[in-house]
Amino acid sequence: MTYEYQTSFTCSKLITIEYDEKTHVVESITFLGGCPGNTIGVATLCKNKKLEEIVNLLSGIKCGYKPTSCPDQLAKACLAILDSISK
């Protein structure tokens, strides 16, 4: 399944997540915009992890003075997926 998440307050503008609906395992993540090294690194580290694990690992991370970060926005995207699955 594919999910697209519009980010807020970050250099990246969109996160696309491919995941398995039954297992909640992430197959791939791509960021549109942002710092390439950081976003590719985060996406690579999160591949093959469950949505729930990503939420626990990345929630609340801030980027400098900003209220959020690309990793935090990824956690929010994963949480949005989980919320939509549970409905």
PDB file with SEQRES, HELIX, SHEET and CRYST1 records, atoms N, CA, C and O in Angstrom:
SEQRES   1 A   87  MET THR TYR GLU TYR GLN THR SER PHE THR CYS SER LYS          
SEQRES   2 A   87  LEU ILE THR ILE GLU TYR ASP GLU LYS THR HIS VAL VAL          
SEQRES   3 A   87  GLU SER ILE THR PHE LEU GLY GLY CYS PRO GLY ASN THR          
SEQRES   4 A   87  ILE GLY VAL ALA THR LEU CYS LYS ASN LYS LYS LEU GLU          
SEQRES   5 A   87  GLU ILE VAL ASN LEU LEU SER GLY ILE LYS CYS GLY TYR          
SEQRES   6 A   87  LYS PRO THR SER CYS PRO ASP GLN LEU ALA LYS ALA CYS          
SEQRES   7 A   87  LEU ALA ILE LEU ASP SER ILE SER LYS                          
HELIX    1 AA1 PRO A   36  CYS A   46  1                                  11    
HELIX    2 AA2 LEU A   51  LEU A   58  1                                   8    
HELIX    3 AA3 CYS A   70  SER A   86  1                                  17    
SHEET    1 AA1 3 THR A   2  GLN A   6  0                                        
SHEET    2 AA1 3 SER A  12  TYR A  19 -1                                        
SHEET    3 AA1 3 VAL A  26  GLY A  33 -1                                        
CRYST1    1.000    1.000    1.000  90.00  90.00  90.00 P 1           1          
ATOM      1  N   MET A   1       0.848  -1.166   0.000  1.00  0.00           N  
ATOM      2  CA  MET A   1       0.000   0.000   0.000  1.00  0.00           C  
ATOM      3  C   MET A   1       0.901   1.239   0.000  1.00  0.00           C  
ATOM      4  O   MET A   1       1.993   1.226   0.569  1.00  0.00           O  
ATOM      5  N   THR A   2       0.431   2.296  -0.642  1.00  0.00           N  
ATOM      6  CA  THR A   2       1.180   3.552  -0.708  1.00  0.00           C  
ATOM      7  C   THR A   2       0.431   4.639   0.052  1.00  0.00           C  
ATOM      8  O   THR A   2      -0.787   4.777  -0.064  1.00  0.00           O  
ATOM      9  N   TYR A   3       1.188   5.404   0.830  1.00  0.00           N  
ATOM     10  CA  TYR A   3       0.616   6.519   1.584  1.00  0.00           C  
ATOM     11  C   TYR A   3       1.484   7.748   1.360  1.00  0.00           C  
ATOM     12  O   TYR A   3       2.709   7.670   1.451  1.00  0.00           O  
ATOM     13  N   GLU A   4       0.859   8.878   1.070  1.00  0.00           N  
ATOM     14  CA  GLU A   4       1.582  10.145   0.900  1.00  0.00           C  
ATOM     15  C   GLU A   4       1.190  11.091   2.021  1.00  0.00           C  
ATOM     16  O   GLU A   4       0.013  11.240   2.349  1.00  0.00           O  
ATOM     17  N   TYR A   5       2.199  11.726   2.603  1.00  0.00           N  
ATOM     18  CA  TYR A   5       1.991  12.623   3.735  1.00  0.00           C  
ATOM     19  C   TYR A   5       2.622  13.975   3.436  1.00  0.00           C  
ATOM     20  O   TYR A   5       3.820  14.062   3.165  1.00  0.00           O  
ATOM     21  N   GLN A   6       1.813  15.027   3.485  1.00  0.00           N  
ATOM     22  CA  GLN A   6       2.302  16.397   3.297  1.00  0.00           C  
ATOM     23  C   GLN A   6       2.892  16.870   4.618  1.00  0.00           C  
ATOM     24  O   GLN A   6       2.199  16.908   5.635  1.00  0.00           O  
ATOM     25  N   THR A   7       4.159  17.226   4.602  1.00  0.00           N  
ATOM     26  CA  THR A   7       4.839  17.630   5.823  1.00  0.00           C  
ATOM     27  C   THR A   7       4.547  19.086   6.169  1.00  0.00           C  
ATOM     28  O   THR A   7       4.059  19.854   5.339  1.00  0.00           O  
ATOM     29  N   SER A   8       4.857  19.448   7.415  1.00  0.00           N  
ATOM     30  CA  SER A   8       4.698  20.821   7.895  1.00  0.00           C  
ATOM     31  C   SER A   8       5.965  21.241   8.622  1.00  0.00           C  
ATOM     32  O   SER A   8       6.545  20.461   9.376  1.00  0.00           O  
ATOM     33  N   PHE A   9       6.389  22.472   8.392  1.00  0.00           N  
ATOM     34  CA  PHE A   9       7.514  23.084   9.108  1.00  0.00           C  
ATOM     35  C   PHE A   9       8.862  22.413   8.850  1.00  0.00           C  
ATOM     36  O   PHE A   9       9.770  22.530   9.672  1.00  0.00           O  
ATOM     37  N   THR A  10       9.007  21.714   7.725  1.00  0.00           N  
ATOM     38  CA  THR A  10      10.290  21.083   7.398  1.00  0.00           C  
ATOM     39  C   THR A  10      10.697  21.445   5.973  1.00  0.00           C  
ATOM     40  O   THR A  10       9.885  21.928   5.184  1.00  0.00           O  
ATOM     41  N   CYS A  11      11.959  21.203   5.661  1.00  0.00           N  
ATOM     42  CA  CYS A  11      12.452  21.450   4.303  1.00  0.00           C  
ATOM     43  C   CYS A  11      11.852  20.450   3.314  1.00  0.00           C  
ATOM     44  O   CYS A  11      11.622  20.783   2.152  1.00  0.00           O  
ATOM     45  N   SER A  12      11.601  19.231   3.775  1.00  0.00           N  
ATOM     46  CA  SER A  12      10.925  18.264   2.904  1.00  0.00           C  
ATOM     47  C   SER A  12       9.456  18.650   2.813  1.00  0.00           C  
ATOM     48  O   SER A  12       8.889  19.204   3.755  1.00  0.00           O  
ATOM     49  N   LYS A  13       8.852  18.355   1.686  1.00  0.00           N  
ATOM     50  CA  LYS A  13       7.461  18.750   1.456  1.00  0.00           C  
ATOM     51  C   LYS A  13       6.485  17.579   1.446  1.00  0.00           C  
ATOM     52  O   LYS A  13       5.294  17.751   1.703  1.00  0.00           O  
ATOM     53  N   LEU A  14       6.999  16.383   1.145  1.00  0.00           N  
ATOM     54  CA  LEU A  14       6.134  15.213   0.996  1.00  0.00           C  
ATOM     55  C   LEU A  14       6.917  13.964   1.352  1.00  0.00           C  
ATOM     56  O   LEU A  14       8.091  13.838   1.005  1.00  0.00           O  
ATOM     57  N   ILE A  15       6.259  13.033   2.050  1.00  0.00           N  
ATOM     58  CA  ILE A  15       6.849  11.733   2.351  1.00  0.00           C  
ATOM     59  C   ILE A  15       5.938  10.676   1.735  1.00  0.00           C  
ATOM     60  O   ILE A  15       4.727  10.684   1.953  1.00  0.00           O  
ATOM     61  N   THR A  16       6.532   9.768   0.966  1.00  0.00           N  
ATOM     62  CA  THR A  16       5.793   8.652   0.390  1.00  0.00           C  
ATOM     63  C   THR A  16       6.267   7.374   1.064  1.00  0.00           C  
ATOM     64  O   THR A  16       7.463   7.083   1.104  1.00  0.00           O  
ATOM     65  N   ILE A  17       5.317   6.619   1.590  1.00  0.00           N  
ATOM     66  CA  ILE A  17       5.629   5.397   2.324  1.00  0.00           C  
ATOM     67  C   ILE A  17       4.937   4.221   1.642  1.00  0.00           C  
ATOM     68  O   ILE A  17       3.727   4.247   1.419  1.00  0.00           O  
ATOM     69  N   GLU A  18       5.708   3.198   1.316  1.00  0.00           N  
ATOM     70  CA  GLU A  18       5.173   1.925   0.827  1.00  0.00           C  
ATOM     71  C   GLU A  18       5.231   0.964   2.004  1.00  0.00           C  
ATOM     72  O   GLU A  18       6.284   0.805   2.623  1.00  0.00           O  
ATOM     73  N   TYR A  19       4.102   0.317   2.322  1.00  0.00           N  
ATOM     74  CA  TYR A  19       4.066  -0.578   3.478  1.00  0.00           C  
ATOM     75  C   TYR A  19       3.117  -1.744   3.230  1.00  0.00           C  
ATOM     76  O   TYR A  19       2.259  -1.690   2.349  1.00  0.00           O  
ATOM     77  N   ASP A  20       3.286  -2.793   4.018  1.00  0.00           N  
ATOM     78  CA  ASP A  20       2.417  -3.964   3.952  1.00  0.00           C  
ATOM     79  C   ASP A  20       1.269  -3.752   4.936  1.00  0.00           C  
ATOM     80  O   ASP A  20       1.495  -3.556   6.131  1.00  0.00           O  
ATOM     81  N   GLU A  21       0.048  -3.792   4.431  1.00  0.00           N  
ATOM     82  CA  GLU A  21      -1.128  -3.540   5.266  1.00  0.00           C  
ATOM     83  C   GLU A  21      -1.299  -4.549   6.393  1.00  0.00           C  
ATOM     84  O   GLU A  21      -1.752  -4.194   7.482  1.00  0.00           O  
ATOM     85  N   LYS A  22      -0.947  -5.783   6.143  1.00  0.00           N  
ATOM     86  CA  LYS A  22      -1.161  -6.830   7.144  1.00  0.00           C  
ATOM     87  C   LYS A  22      -0.091  -6.830   8.229  1.00  0.00           C  
ATOM     88  O   LYS A  22      -0.408  -6.970   9.410  1.00  0.00           O  
ATOM     89  N   THR A  23       1.159  -6.674   7.844  1.00  0.00           N  
ATOM     90  CA  THR A  23       2.257  -6.766   8.812  1.00  0.00           C  
ATOM     91  C   THR A  23       2.694  -5.415   9.350  1.00  0.00           C  
ATOM     92  O   THR A  23       3.378  -5.341  10.370  1.00  0.00           O  
ATOM     93  N   HIS A  24       2.301  -4.346   8.668  1.00  0.00           N  
ATOM     94  CA  HIS A  24       2.702  -2.966   9.002  1.00  0.00           C  
ATOM     95  C   HIS A  24       4.187  -2.722   8.776  1.00  0.00           C  
ATOM     96  O   HIS A  24       4.738  -1.759   9.309  1.00  0.00           O  
ATOM     97  N   VAL A  25       4.845  -3.575   7.995  1.00  0.00           N  
ATOM     98  CA  VAL A  25       6.268  -3.418   7.720  1.00  0.00           C  
ATOM     99  C   VAL A  25       6.456  -2.448   6.556  1.00  0.00           C  
ATOM    100  O   VAL A  25       5.791  -2.556   5.526  1.00  0.00           O  
ATOM    101  N   VAL A  26       7.375  -1.496   6.739  1.00  0.00           N  
ATOM    102  CA  VAL A  26       7.663  -0.496   5.720  1.00  0.00           C  
ATOM    103  C   VAL A  26       8.583  -1.100   4.662  1.00  0.00           C  
ATOM    104  O   VAL A  26       9.617  -1.687   4.982  1.00  0.00           O  
ATOM    105  N   GLU A  27       8.192  -0.948   3.403  1.00  0.00           N  
ATOM    106  CA  GLU A  27       8.980  -1.461   2.288  1.00  0.00           C  
ATOM    107  C   GLU A  27       9.895  -0.397   1.699  1.00  0.00           C  
ATOM    108  O   GLU A  27      11.008  -0.702   1.269  1.00  0.00           O  
ATOM    109  N   SER A  28       9.433   0.854   1.677  1.00  0.00           N  
ATOM    110  CA  SER A  28      10.272   1.954   1.198  1.00  0.00           C  
ATOM    111  C   SER A  28       9.699   3.284   1.668  1.00  0.00           C  
ATOM    112  O   SER A  28       8.505   3.415   1.940  1.00  0.00           O  
ATOM    113  N   ILE A  29      10.600   4.269   1.754  1.00  0.00           N  
ATOM    114  CA  ILE A  29      10.230   5.633   2.131  1.00  0.00           C  
ATOM    115  C   ILE A  29      11.001   6.572   1.218  1.00  0.00           C  
ATOM    116  O   ILE A  29      12.200   6.397   1.005  1.00  0.00           O  
ATOM    117  N   THR A  30      10.303   7.573   0.677  1.00  0.00           N  
ATOM    118  CA  THR A  30      10.987   8.616  -0.084  1.00  0.00           C  
ATOM    119  C   THR A  30      10.512   9.971   0.414  1.00  0.00           C  
ATOM    120  O   THR A  30       9.330  10.170   0.694  1.00  0.00           O  
ATOM    121  N   PHE A  31      11.451  10.894   0.518  1.00  0.00           N  
ATOM    122  CA  PHE A  31      11.166  12.267   0.905  1.00  0.00           C  
ATOM    123  C   PHE A  31      11.309  13.140  -0.329  1.00  0.00           C  
ATOM    124  O   PHE A  31      12.237  12.953  -1.115  1.00  0.00           O  
ATOM    125  N   LEU A  32      10.406  14.085  -0.509  1.00  0.00           N  
ATOM    126  CA  LEU A  32      10.522  15.091  -1.555  1.00  0.00           C  
ATOM    127  C   LEU A  32      11.073  16.340  -0.887  1.00  0.00           C  
ATOM    128  O   LEU A  32      10.393  16.972  -0.079  1.00  0.00           O  
ATOM    129  N   GLY A  33      12.300  16.691  -1.223  1.00  0.00           N  
ATOM    130  CA  GLY A  33      12.962  17.824  -0.594  1.00  0.00           C  
ATOM    131  C   GLY A  33      13.685  17.400   0.671  1.00  0.00           C  
ATOM    132  O   GLY A  33      13.767  16.216   0.998  1.00  0.00           O  
ATOM    133  N   GLY A  34      14.198  18.383   1.366  1.00  0.00           N  
ATOM    134  CA  GLY A  34      14.944  18.111   2.581  1.00  0.00           C  
ATOM    135  C   GLY A  34      16.412  17.869   2.297  1.00  0.00           C  
ATOM    136  O   GLY A  34      16.840  17.915   1.144  1.00  0.00           O  
ATOM    137  N   CYS A  35      17.178  17.614   3.328  1.00  0.00           N  
ATOM    138  CA  CYS A  35      18.620  17.345   3.206  1.00  0.00           C  
ATOM    139  C   CYS A  35      18.798  15.914   2.718  1.00  0.00           C  
ATOM    140  O   CYS A  35      18.484  14.975   3.450  1.00  0.00           O  
ATOM    141  N   PRO A  36      19.296  15.726   1.495  1.00  0.00           N  
ATOM    142  CA  PRO A  36      19.355  14.387   0.917  1.00  0.00           C  
ATOM    143  C   PRO A  36      20.050  13.348   1.792  1.00  0.00           C  
ATOM    144  O   PRO A  36      19.539  12.239   1.947  1.00  0.00           O  
ATOM    145  N   GLY A  37      21.190  13.681   2.361  1.00  0.00           N  
ATOM    146  CA  GLY A  37      21.901  12.709   3.189  1.00  0.00           C  
ATOM    147  C   GLY A  37      21.080  12.264   4.383  1.00  0.00           C  
ATOM    148  O   GLY A  37      21.027  11.078   4.708  1.00  0.00           O  
ATOM    149  N   ASN A  38      20.441  13.227   5.033  1.00  0.00           N  
ATOM    150  CA  ASN A  38      19.634  12.898   6.215  1.00  0.00           C  
ATOM    151  C   ASN A  38      18.373  12.121   5.847  1.00  0.00           C  
ATOM    152  O   ASN A  38      18.059  11.116   6.485  1.00  0.00           O  
ATOM    153  N   THR A  39      17.656  12.571   4.835  1.00  0.00           N  
ATOM    154  CA  THR A  39      16.397  11.900   4.502  1.00  0.00           C  
ATOM    155  C   THR A  39      16.637  10.504   3.927  1.00  0.00           C  
ATOM    156  O   THR A  39      15.886   9.574   4.223  1.00  0.00           O  
ATOM    157  N   ILE A  40      17.675  10.356   3.112  1.00  0.00           N  
ATOM    158  CA  ILE A  40      17.997   9.016   2.590  1.00  0.00           C  
ATOM    159  C   ILE A  40      18.444   8.115   3.738  1.00  0.00           C  
ATOM    160  O   ILE A  40      18.078   6.941   3.793  1.00  0.00           O  
ATOM    161  N   GLY A  41      19.236   8.670   4.653  1.00  0.00           N  
ATOM    162  CA  GLY A  41      19.686   7.892   5.806  1.00  0.00           C  
ATOM    163  C   GLY A  41      18.530   7.421   6.670  1.00  0.00           C  
ATOM    164  O   GLY A  41      18.464   6.249   7.039  1.00  0.00           O  
ATOM    165  N   VAL A  42      17.620   8.328   6.995  1.00  0.00           N  
ATOM    166  CA  VAL A  42      16.458   7.972   7.813  1.00  0.00           C  
ATOM    167  C   VAL A  42      15.602   6.938   7.083  1.00  0.00           C  
ATOM    168  O   VAL A  42      15.154   5.963   7.687  1.00  0.00           O  
ATOM    169  N   ALA A  43      15.377   7.147   5.794  1.00  0.00           N  
ATOM    170  CA  ALA A  43      14.567   6.211   5.015  1.00  0.00           C  
ATOM    171  C   ALA A  43      15.205   4.826   4.985  1.00  0.00           C  
ATOM    172  O   ALA A  43      14.507   3.820   5.111  1.00  0.00           O  
ATOM    173  N   THR A  44      16.513   4.766   4.821  1.00  0.00           N  
ATOM    174  CA  THR A  44      17.217   3.490   4.781  1.00  0.00           C  
ATOM    175  C   THR A  44      17.150   2.776   6.132  1.00  0.00           C  
ATOM    176  O   THR A  44      16.926   1.567   6.187  1.00  0.00           O  
ATOM    177  N   LEU A  45      17.342   3.521   7.214  1.00  0.00           N  
ATOM    178  CA  LEU A  45      17.296   2.924   8.544  1.00  0.00           C  
ATOM    179  C   LEU A  45      15.893   2.427   8.921  1.00  0.00           C  
ATOM    180  O   LEU A  45      15.756   1.491   9.710  1.00  0.00           O  
ATOM    181  N   CYS A  46      14.869   3.046   8.364  1.00  0.00           N  
ATOM    182  CA  CYS A  46      13.491   2.662   8.701  1.00  0.00           C  
ATOM    183  C   CYS A  46      12.928   1.554   7.810  1.00  0.00           C  
ATOM    184  O   CYS A  46      11.880   0.985   8.115  1.00  0.00           O  
ATOM    185  N   LYS A  47      13.613   1.251   6.725  1.00  0.00           N  
ATOM    186  CA  LYS A  47      13.142   0.181   5.832  1.00  0.00           C  
ATOM    187  C   LYS A  47      13.105  -1.136   6.602  1.00  0.00           C  
ATOM    188  O   LYS A  47      14.014  -1.443   7.373  1.00  0.00           O  
ATOM    189  N   ASN A  48      12.053  -1.901   6.384  1.00  0.00           N  
ATOM    190  CA  ASN A  48      11.814  -3.204   7.018  1.00  0.00           C  
ATOM    191  C   ASN A  48      11.464  -3.109   8.501  1.00  0.00           C  
ATOM    192  O   ASN A  48      11.461  -4.123   9.198  1.00  0.00           O  
ATOM    193  N   LYS A  49      11.174  -1.922   8.984  1.00  0.00           N  
ATOM    194  CA  LYS A  49      10.700  -1.754  10.361  1.00  0.00           C  
ATOM    195  C   LYS A  49       9.176  -1.601  10.333  1.00  0.00           C  
ATOM    196  O   LYS A  49       8.599  -1.189   9.326  1.00  0.00           O  
ATOM    197  N   LYS A  50       8.547  -1.935  11.438  1.00  0.00           N  
ATOM    198  CA  LYS A  50       7.103  -1.764  11.547  1.00  0.00           C  
ATOM    199  C   LYS A  50       6.770  -0.293  11.768  1.00  0.00           C  
ATOM    200  O   LYS A  50       7.558   0.457  12.344  1.00  0.00           O  
ATOM    201  N   LEU A  51       5.600   0.102  11.304  1.00  0.00           N  
ATOM    202  CA  LEU A  51       5.132   1.479  11.483  1.00  0.00           C  
ATOM    203  C   LEU A  51       5.185   1.888  12.945  1.00  0.00           C  
ATOM    204  O   LEU A  51       5.604   2.999  13.268  1.00  0.00           O  
ATOM    205  N   GLU A  52       4.761   0.992  13.830  1.00  0.00           N  
ATOM    206  CA  GLU A  52       4.733   1.284  15.257  1.00  0.00           C  
ATOM    207  C   GLU A  52       6.139   1.573  15.792  1.00  0.00           C  
ATOM    208  O   GLU A  52       6.319   2.462  16.624  1.00  0.00           O  
ATOM    209  N   GLU A  53       7.117   0.829  15.319  1.00  0.00           N  
ATOM    210  CA  GLU A  53       8.494   1.014  15.768  1.00  0.00           C  
ATOM    211  C   GLU A  53       9.035   2.384  15.326  1.00  0.00           C  
ATOM    212  O   GLU A  53       9.736   3.061  16.080  1.00  0.00           O  
ATOM    213  N   ILE A  54       8.699   2.771  14.104  1.00  0.00           N  
ATOM    214  CA  ILE A  54       9.147   4.074  13.599  1.00  0.00           C  
ATOM    215  C   ILE A  54       8.544   5.201  14.426  1.00  0.00           C  
ATOM    216  O   ILE A  54       9.233   6.170  14.746  1.00  0.00           O  
ATOM    217  N   VAL A  55       7.270   5.088  14.773  1.00  0.00           N  
ATOM    218  CA  VAL A  55       6.627   6.095  15.618  1.00  0.00           C  
ATOM    219  C   VAL A  55       7.372   6.215  16.947  1.00  0.00           C  
ATOM    220  O   VAL A  55       7.669   7.320  17.398  1.00  0.00           O  
ATOM    221  N   ASN A  56       7.669   5.083  17.566  1.00  0.00           N  
ATOM    222  CA  ASN A  56       8.362   5.091  18.863  1.00  0.00           C  
ATOM    223  C   ASN A  56       9.774   5.644  18.767  1.00  0.00           C  
ATOM    224  O   ASN A  56      10.232   6.326  19.684  1.00  0.00           O  
ATOM    225  N   LEU A  57      10.470   5.363  17.678  1.00  0.00           N  
ATOM    226  CA  LEU A  57      11.856   5.804  17.520  1.00  0.00           C  
ATOM    227  C   LEU A  57      11.995   7.296  17.215  1.00  0.00           C  
ATOM    228  O   LEU A  57      12.909   7.949  17.718  1.00  0.00           O  
ATOM    229  N   LEU A  58      11.103   7.830  16.403  1.00  0.00           N  
ATOM    230  CA  LEU A  58      11.331   9.153  15.822  1.00  0.00           C  
ATOM    231  C   LEU A  58      10.431  10.272  16.330  1.00  0.00           C  
ATOM    232  O   LEU A  58      10.698  11.438  16.043  1.00  0.00           O  
ATOM    233  N   SER A  59       9.384   9.960  17.066  1.00  0.00           N  
ATOM    234  CA  SER A  59       8.460  10.993  17.545  1.00  0.00           C  
ATOM    235  C   SER A  59       9.175  11.996  18.440  1.00  0.00           C  
ATOM    236  O   SER A  59       9.938  11.626  19.333  1.00  0.00           O  
ATOM    237  N   GLY A  60       8.914  13.263  18.184  1.00  0.00           N  
ATOM    238  CA  GLY A  60       9.398  14.323  19.049  1.00  0.00           C  
ATOM    239  C   GLY A  60      10.772  14.876  18.713  1.00  0.00           C  
ATOM    240  O   GLY A  60      11.231  15.806  19.375  1.00  0.00           O  
ATOM    241  N   ILE A  61      11.441  14.332  17.706  1.00  0.00           N  
ATOM    242  CA  ILE A  61      12.754  14.859  17.317  1.00  0.00           C  
ATOM    243  C   ILE A  61      12.549  16.226  16.665  1.00  0.00           C  
ATOM    244  O   ILE A  61      11.678  16.391  15.810  1.00  0.00           O  
ATOM    245  N   LYS A  62      13.353  17.198  17.074  1.00  0.00           N  
ATOM    246  CA  LYS A  62      13.248  18.548  16.518  1.00  0.00           C  
ATOM    247  C   LYS A  62      14.472  18.869  15.677  1.00  0.00           C  
ATOM    248  O   LYS A  62      15.536  18.279  15.864  1.00  0.00           O  
ATOM    249  N   CYS A  63      14.317  19.799  14.759  1.00  0.00           N  
ATOM    250  CA  CYS A  63      15.406  20.264  13.901  1.00  0.00           C  
ATOM    251  C   CYS A  63      15.712  21.712  14.294  1.00  0.00           C  
ATOM    252  O   CYS A  63      15.000  22.636  13.902  1.00  0.00           O  
ATOM    253  N   GLY A  64      16.768  21.892  15.063  1.00  0.00           N  
ATOM    254  CA  GLY A  64      17.134  23.240  15.492  1.00  0.00           C  
ATOM    255  C   GLY A  64      16.004  23.913  16.248  1.00  0.00           C  
ATOM    256  O   GLY A  64      15.485  23.368  17.222  1.00  0.00           O  
ATOM    257  N   TYR A  65      15.625  25.103  15.794  1.00  0.00           N  
ATOM    258  CA  TYR A  65      14.579  25.892  16.443  1.00  0.00           C  
ATOM    259  C   TYR A  65      13.163  25.491  16.000  1.00  0.00           C  
ATOM    260  O   TYR A  65      12.180  25.970  16.565  1.00  0.00           O  
ATOM    261  N   LYS A  66      13.060  24.619  14.995  1.00  0.00           N  
ATOM    262  CA  LYS A  66      11.751  24.234  14.470  1.00  0.00           C  
ATOM    263  C   LYS A  66      11.013  23.323  15.458  1.00  0.00           C  
ATOM    264  O   LYS A  66      11.648  22.627  16.250  1.00  0.00           O  
ATOM    265  N   PRO A  67       9.689  23.324  15.414  1.00  0.00           N  
ATOM    266  CA  PRO A  67       8.921  22.484  16.340  1.00  0.00           C  
ATOM    267  C   PRO A  67       8.894  21.006  15.942  1.00  0.00           C  
ATOM    268  O   PRO A  67       8.318  20.183  16.654  1.00  0.00           O  
ATOM    269  N   THR A  68       9.511  20.671  14.817  1.00  0.00           N  
ATOM    270  CA  THR A  68       9.460  19.304  14.293  1.00  0.00           C  
ATOM    271  C   THR A  68      10.726  19.064  13.466  1.00  0.00           C  
ATOM    272  O   THR A  68      11.643  19.886  13.471  1.00  0.00           O  
ATOM    273  N   SER A  69      10.768  17.948  12.767  1.00  0.00           N  
ATOM    274  CA  SER A  69      11.901  17.593  11.897  1.00  0.00           C  
ATOM    275  C   SER A  69      11.404  16.598  10.863  1.00  0.00           C  
ATOM    276  O   SER A  69      10.268  16.132  10.942  1.00  0.00           O  
ATOM    277  N   CYS A  70      12.241  16.274   9.904  1.00  0.00           N  
ATOM    278  CA  CYS A  70      11.857  15.248   8.920  1.00  0.00           C  
ATOM    279  C   CYS A  70      11.600  13.897   9.599  1.00  0.00           C  
ATOM    280  O   CYS A  70      10.616  13.237   9.265  1.00  0.00           O  
ATOM    281  N   PRO A  71      12.457  13.459  10.548  1.00  0.00           N  
ATOM    282  CA  PRO A  71      12.152  12.204  11.240  1.00  0.00           C  
ATOM    283  C   PRO A  71      10.831  12.270  12.020  1.00  0.00           C  
ATOM    284  O   PRO A  71      10.060  11.311  12.012  1.00  0.00           O  
ATOM    285  N   ASP A  72      10.573  13.390  12.688  1.00  0.00           N  
ATOM    286  CA  ASP A  72       9.322  13.541  13.425  1.00  0.00           C  
ATOM    287  C   ASP A  72       8.126  13.520  12.475  1.00  0.00           C  
ATOM    288  O   ASP A  72       7.092  12.933  12.792  1.00  0.00           O  
ATOM    289  N   GLN A  73       8.266  14.155  11.318  1.00  0.00           N  
ATOM    290  CA  GLN A  73       7.184  14.140  10.335  1.00  0.00           C  
ATOM    291  C   GLN A  73       6.948  12.721   9.811  1.00  0.00           C  
ATOM    292  O   GLN A  73       5.808  12.340   9.544  1.00  0.00           O  
ATOM    293  N   LEU A  74       8.017  11.942   9.663  1.00  0.00           N  
ATOM    294  CA  LEU A  74       7.865  10.530   9.267  1.00  0.00           C  
ATOM    295  C   LEU A  74       7.093   9.772  10.336  1.00  0.00           C  
ATOM    296  O   LEU A  74       6.225   8.960  10.016  1.00  0.00           O  
ATOM    297  N   ALA A  75       7.402  10.028  11.604  1.00  0.00           N  
ATOM    298  CA  ALA A  75       6.659   9.388  12.694  1.00  0.00           C  
ATOM    299  C   ALA A  75       5.185   9.778  12.627  1.00  0.00           C  
ATOM    300  O   ALA A  75       4.311   8.933  12.820  1.00  0.00           O  
ATOM    301  N   LYS A  76       4.905  11.050  12.356  1.00  0.00           N  
ATOM    302  CA  LYS A  76       3.515  11.507  12.244  1.00  0.00           C  
ATOM    303  C   LYS A  76       2.811  10.823  11.063  1.00  0.00           C  
ATOM    304  O   LYS A  76       1.637  10.467  11.158  1.00  0.00           O  
ATOM    305  N   ALA A  77       3.529  10.647   9.966  1.00  0.00           N  
ATOM    306  CA  ALA A  77       2.951   9.960   8.801  1.00  0.00           C  
ATOM    307  C   ALA A  77       2.615   8.511   9.151  1.00  0.00           C  
ATOM    308  O   ALA A  77       1.547   8.014   8.796  1.00  0.00           O  
ATOM    309  N   CYS A  78       3.524   7.843   9.841  1.00  0.00           N  
ATOM    310  CA  CYS A  78       3.279   6.451  10.241  1.00  0.00           C  
ATOM    311  C   CYS A  78       2.098   6.364  11.192  1.00  0.00           C  
ATOM    312  O   CYS A  78       1.293   5.438  11.096  1.00  0.00           O  
ATOM    313  N   LEU A  79       1.985   7.310  12.103  1.00  0.00           N  
ATOM    314  CA  LEU A  79       0.855   7.347  13.025  1.00  0.00           C  
ATOM    315  C   LEU A  79      -0.454   7.569  12.273  1.00  0.00           C  
ATOM    316  O   LEU A  79      -1.474   6.968  12.610  1.00  0.00           O  
ATOM    317  N   ALA A  80      -0.428   8.427  11.258  1.00  0.00           N  
ATOM    318  CA  ALA A  80      -1.625   8.660  10.440  1.00  0.00           C  
ATOM    319  C   ALA A  80      -2.043   7.377   9.717  1.00  0.00           C  
ATOM    320  O   ALA A  80      -3.233   7.082   9.606  1.00  0.00           O  
ATOM    321  N   ILE A  81      -1.068   6.625   9.234  1.00  0.00           N  
ATOM    322  CA  ILE A  81      -1.377   5.341   8.588  1.00  0.00           C  
ATOM    323  C   ILE A  81      -2.031   4.412   9.593  1.00  0.00           C  
ATOM    324  O   ILE A  81      -3.070   3.817   9.303  1.00  0.00           O  
ATOM    325  N   LEU A  82      -1.436   4.279  10.776  1.00  0.00           N  
ATOM    326  CA  LEU A  82      -1.989   3.388  11.795  1.00  0.00           C  
ATOM    327  C   LEU A  82      -3.395   3.799  12.191  1.00  0.00           C  
ATOM    328  O   LEU A  82      -4.261   2.949  12.396  1.00  0.00           O  
ATOM    329  N   ASP A  83      -3.627   5.113  12.299  1.00  0.00           N  
ATOM    330  CA  ASP A  83      -4.973   5.598  12.626  1.00  0.00           C  
ATOM    331  C   ASP A  83      -5.970   5.232  11.540  1.00  0.00           C  
ATOM    332  O   ASP A  83      -7.107   4.866  11.838  1.00  0.00           O  
ATOM    333  N   SER A  84      -5.554   5.327  10.276  1.00  0.00           N  
ATOM    334  CA  SER A  84      -6.473   5.002   9.181  1.00  0.00           C  
ATOM    335  C   SER A  84      -6.734   3.504   9.098  1.00  0.00           C  
ATOM    336  O   SER A  84      -7.821   3.084   8.699  1.00  0.00           O  
ATOM    337  N   ILE A  85      -5.750   2.700   9.469  1.00  0.00           N  
ATOM    338  CA  ILE A  85      -5.923   1.239   9.449  1.00  0.00           C  
ATOM    339  C   ILE A  85      -6.903   0.802  10.542  1.00  0.00           C  
ATOM    340  O   ILE A  85      -7.706  -0.107  10.332  1.00  0.00           O  
ATOM    341  N   SER A  86      -6.834   1.446  11.696  1.00  0.00           N  
ATOM    342  CA  SER A  86      -7.659   1.030  12.833  1.00  0.00           C  
ATOM    343  C   SER A  86      -9.120   1.444  12.693  1.00  0.00           C  
ATOM    344  O   SER A  86      -9.961   1.007  13.479  1.00  0.00           O  
ATOM    345  N   LYS A  87      -9.433   2.278  11.708  1.00  0.00           N  
ATOM    346  CA  LYS A  87     -10.822   2.743  11.531  1.00  0.00           C  
ATOM    347  C   LYS A  87     -11.618   1.794  10.673  1.00  0.00           C  
ATOM    348  O   LYS A  87     -12.800   2.031  10.424  1.00  0.00           O  
TER     349      LYS A  87                                                      
END                                                                             
